Amino acid sequence: MENMYDIHCHALQQVDDGADSLQMALDMLAYEYTEGVRTIILTPHFRKLMFETDEKAIEEQFALLCAAAAERLPDLRLYLGCEFHVNMDMIELLEQKGKRFCMADSEYVLMEFSGRDGRAYIWERLYAAVTNGFYPIIAHAERYSVLRDNLDFVEEIVHLGARLQVNADSVIGKNGREGKKFCQQLIKRRLLDFVGSDAHDLKRRPSRIAECAAYIEKKAGHDFAEQIFVNNPAEIIEQQIQ
């Protein structure tokens, strides 16, 4: 599949646990380009007391990467986003920082929870985001047992306004049976909105977007695959330019 989007990627160099150099970042982008990806939202981590990279440093690294990528991959579009680890100060931080913690200057927020977070906390934080004008996307939804074990709850939060992103390697079974089974259930029930690479490097955690897209296209058809890899993520960018 061509002209795909990757909305969850840690290729931005020297800002978190992803790419450790500009060269690695460029190589990661080039690999995704060979997979058919043409738009990437770079999502450095924000997590209090763990990943709190200075905002200016992130913007400087992003500018460096954009300039270098423009020479090597001129038709690859790059946007800056964030993988925001949810906390009780979330709304205040989102409002203070403008759209720094959002996706590509939109109102979409890629929200990461902890594995120990319970149903009530997840619901409350999603409700807070929605009622304050944000569009929550749950990052790598397959990781949370409270979602894997309760599809009724998944349907409730989708009805609330949450959207679900899973990692490409989980869809194809690289992260265990439970994660793959959950992804299959989301696909079957048409509850899945986005797939991201969550790539951190080229060896240990590489992008598997192309393999995943082929798998979903085979299992659910071309139209659904295109919705997940092209049409839905395009909505994020379109909101930015409206």
Secondary structure as a PSIPRED ss2 file (coil, helix, strand):
# PSIPRED VFORMAT (PSIPRED V4.0)

   1 M C   1.000  0.000  0.000
   2 E C   1.000  0.000  0.000
   3 N C   1.000  0.000  0.000
   4 M E   0.000  0.000  1.000
   5 Y E   0.000  0.000  1.000
   6 D E   0.000  0.000  1.000
   7 I E   0.000  0.000  1.000
   8 H E   0.000  0.000  1.000
   9 C E   0.000  0.000  1.000
  10 H C   1.000  0.000  0.000
  11 A C   1.000  0.000  0.000
  12 L C   1.000  0.000  0.000
  13 Q C   1.000  0.000  0.000
  14 Q C   1.000  0.000  0.000
  15 V C   1.000  0.000  0.000
  16 D C   1.000  0.000  0.000
  17 D C   1.000  0.000  0.000
  18 G C   1.000  0.000  0.000
  19 A C   1.000  0.000  0.000
  20 D C   1.000  0.000  0.000
  21 S C   1.000  0.000  0.000
  22 L H   0.000  1.000  0.000
  23 Q H   0.000  1.000  0.000
  24 M H   0.000  1.000  0.000
  25 A H   0.000  1.000  0.000
  26 L H   0.000  1.000  0.000
  27 D H   0.000  1.000  0.000
  28 M H   0.000  1.000  0.000
  29 L H   0.000  1.000  0.000
  30 A H   0.000  1.000  0.000
  31 Y H   0.000  1.000  0.000
  32 E H   0.000  1.000  0.000
  33 Y H   0.000  1.000  0.000
  34 T H   0.000  1.000  0.000
  35 E H   0.000  1.000  0.000
  36 G C   1.000  0.000  0.000
  37 V E   0.000  0.000  1.000
  38 R E   0.000  0.000  1.000
  39 T E   0.000  0.000  1.000
  40 I E   0.000  0.000  1.000
  41 I E   0.000  0.000  1.000
  42 L E   0.000  0.000  1.000
  43 T C   1.000  0.000  0.000
  44 P C   1.000  0.000  0.000
  45 H E   0.000  0.000  1.000
  46 F E   0.000  0.000  1.000
  47 R E   0.000  0.000  1.000
  48 K C   1.000  0.000  0.000
  49 L C   1.000  0.000  0.000
  50 M C   1.000  0.000  0.000
  51 F E   0.000  0.000  1.000
  52 E C   1.000  0.000  0.000
  53 T C   1.000  0.000  0.000
  54 D C   1.000  0.000  0.000
  55 E H   0.000  1.000  0.000
  56 K H   0.000  1.000  0.000
  57 A H   0.000  1.000  0.000
  58 I H   0.000  1.000  0.000
  59 E H   0.000  1.000  0.000
  60 E H   0.000  1.000  0.000
  61 Q H   0.000  1.000  0.000
  62 F H   0.000  1.000  0.000
  63 A H   0.000  1.000  0.000
  64 L H   0.000  1.000  0.000
  65 L H   0.000  1.000  0.000
  66 C H   0.000  1.000  0.000
  67 A H   0.000  1.000  0.000
  68 A H   0.000  1.000  0.000
  69 A H   0.000  1.000  0.000
  70 A H   0.000  1.000  0.000
  71 E H   0.000  1.000  0.000
  72 R H   0.000  1.000  0.000
  73 L C   1.000  0.000  0.000
  74 P C   1.000  0.000  0.000
  75 D C   1.000  0.000  0.000
  76 L C   1.000  0.000  0.000
  77 R E   0.000  0.000  1.000
  78 L E   0.000  0.000  1.000
  79 Y E   0.000  0.000  1.000
  80 L E   0.000  0.000  1.000
  81 G C   1.000  0.000  0.000
  82 C C   1.000  0.000  0.000
  83 E E   0.000  0.000  1.000
  84 F E   0.000  0.000  1.000
  85 H E   0.000  0.000  1.000
  86 V C   1.000  0.000  0.000
  87 N C   1.000  0.000  0.000
  88 M C   1.000  0.000  0.000
  89 D C   1.000  0.000  0.000
  90 M H   0.000  1.000  0.000
  91 I H   0.000  1.000  0.000
  92 E H   0.000  1.000  0.000
  93 L H   0.000  1.000  0.000
  94 L H   0.000  1.000  0.000
  95 E H   0.000  1.000  0.000
  96 Q H   0.000  1.000  0.000
  97 K C   1.000  0.000  0.000
  98 G C   1.000  0.000  0.000
  99 K C   1.000  0.000  0.000
 100 R C   1.000  0.000  0.000
 101 F C   1.000  0.000  0.000
 102 C C   1.000  0.000  0.000
 103 M C   1.000  0.000  0.000
 104 A C   1.000  0.000  0.000
 105 D C   1.000  0.000  0.000
 106 S C   1.000  0.000  0.000
 107 E C   1.000  0.000  0.000
 108 Y E   0.000  0.000  1.000
 109 V E   0.000  0.000  1.000
 110 L E   0.000  0.000  1.000
 111 M E   0.000  0.000  1.000
 112 E E   0.000  0.000  1.000
 113 F C   1.000  0.000  0.000
 114 S C   1.000  0.000  0.000
 115 G C   1.000  0.000  0.000
 116 R C   1.000  0.000  0.000
 117 D C   1.000  0.000  0.000
 118 G C   1.000  0.000  0.000
 119 R H   0.000  1.000  0.000
 120 A H   0.000  1.000  0.000
 121 Y H   0.000  1.000  0.000
 122 I H   0.000  1.000  0.000
 123 W H   0.000  1.000  0.000
 124 E H   0.000  1.000  0.000
 125 R H   0.000  1.000  0.000
 126 L H   0.000  1.000  0.000
 127 Y H   0.000  1.000  0.000
 128 A H   0.000  1.000  0.000
 129 A H   0.000  1.000  0.000
 130 V H   0.000  1.000  0.000
 131 T H   0.000  1.000  0.000
 132 N C   1.000  0.000  0.000
 133 G C   1.000  0.000  0.000
 134 F C   1.000  0.000  0.000
 135 Y E   0.000  0.000  1.000
 136 P E   0.000  0.000  1.000
 137 I E   0.000  0.000  1.000
 138 I E   0.000  0.000  1.000
 139 A C   1.000  0.000  0.000
 140 H C   1.000  0.000  0.000
 141 A H   0.000  1.000  0.000
 142 E H   0.000  1.000  0.000
 143 R H   0.000  1.000  0.000
 144 Y C   1.000  0.000  0.000
 145 S H   0.000  1.000  0.000
 146 V H   0.000  1.000  0.000
 147 L H   0.000  1.000  0.000
 148 R H   0.000  1.000  0.000
 149 D C   1.000  0.000  0.000
 150 N C   1.000  0.000  0.000
 151 L H   0.000  1.000  0.000
 152 D H   0.000  1.000  0.000
 153 F H   0.000  1.000  0.000
 154 V H   0.000  1.000  0.000
 155 E H   0.000  1.000  0.000
 156 E H   0.000  1.000  0.000
 157 I H   0.000  1.000  0.000
 158 V H   0.000  1.000  0.000
 159 H H   0.000  1.000  0.000
 160 L H   0.000  1.000  0.000
 161 G C   1.000  0.000  0.000
 162 A C   1.000  0.000  0.000
 163 R E   0.000  0.000  1.000
 164 L E   0.000  0.000  1.000
 165 Q E   0.000  0.000  1.000
 166 V E   0.000  0.000  1.000
 167 N E   0.000  0.000  1.000
 168 A H   0.000  1.000  0.000
 169 D H   0.000  1.000  0.000
 170 S H   0.000  1.000  0.000
 171 V H   0.000  1.000  0.000
 172 I C   1.000  0.000  0.000
 173 G C   1.000  0.000  0.000
 174 K C   1.000  0.000  0.000
 175 N C   1.000  0.000  0.000
 176 G C   1.000  0.000  0.000
 177 R H   0.000  1.000  0.000
 178 E H   0.000  1.000  0.000
 179 G H   0.000  1.000  0.000
 180 K H   0.000  1.000  0.000
 181 K H   0.000  1.000  0.000
 182 F H   0.000  1.000  0.000
 183 C H   0.000  1.000  0.000
 184 Q H   0.000  1.000  0.000
 185 Q H   0.000  1.000  0.000
 186 L H   0.000  1.000  0.000
 187 I H   0.000  1.000  0.000
 188 K H   0.000  1.000  0.000
 189 R C   1.000  0.000  0.000
 190 R C   1.000  0.000  0.000
 191 L C   1.000  0.000  0.000
 192 L C   1.000  0.000  0.000
 193 D C   1.000  0.000  0.000
 194 F E   0.000  0.000  1.000
 195 V E   0.000  0.000  1.000
 196 G E   0.000  0.000  1.000
 197 S C   1.000  0.000  0.000
 198 D C   1.000  0.000  0.000
 199 A E   0.000  0.000  1.000
 200 H C   1.000  0.000  0.000
 201 D C   1.000  0.000  0.000
 202 L C   1.000  0.000  0.000
 203 K C   1.000  0.000  0.000
 204 R C   1.000  0.000  0.000
 205 R C   1.000  0.000  0.000
 206 P C   1.000  0.000  0.000
 207 S C   1.000  0.000  0.000
 208 R C   1.000  0.000  0.000
 209 I H   0.000  1.000  0.000
 210 A H   0.000  1.000  0.000
 211 E H   0.000  1.000  0.000
 212 C H   0.000  1.000  0.000
 213 A H   0.000  1.000  0.000
 214 A H   0.000  1.000  0.000
 215 Y H   0.000  1.000  0.000
 216 I H   0.000  1.000  0.000
 217 E H   0.000  1.000  0.000
 218 K H   0.000  1.000  0.000
 219 K H   0.000  1.000  0.000
 220 A H   0.000  1.000  0.000
 221 G C   1.000  0.000  0.000
 222 H H   0.000  1.000  0.000
 223 D H   0.000  1.000  0.000
 224 F H   0.000  1.000  0.000
 225 A H   0.000  1.000  0.000
 226 E H   0.000  1.000  0.000
 227 Q H   0.000  1.000  0.000
 228 I H   0.000  1.000  0.000
 229 F H   0.000  1.000  0.000
 230 V H   0.000  1.000  0.000
 231 N H   0.000  1.000  0.000
 232 N H   0.000  1.000  0.000
 233 P H   0.000  1.000  0.000
 234 A H   0.000  1.000  0.000
 235 E H   0.000  1.000  0.000
 236 I H   0.000  1.000  0.000
 237 I H   0.000  1.000  0.000
 238 E H   0.000  1.000  0.000
 239 Q H   0.000  1.000  0.000
 240 Q H   0.000  1.000  0.000
 241 I H   0.000  1.000  0.000
 242 Q C   1.000  0.000  0.000
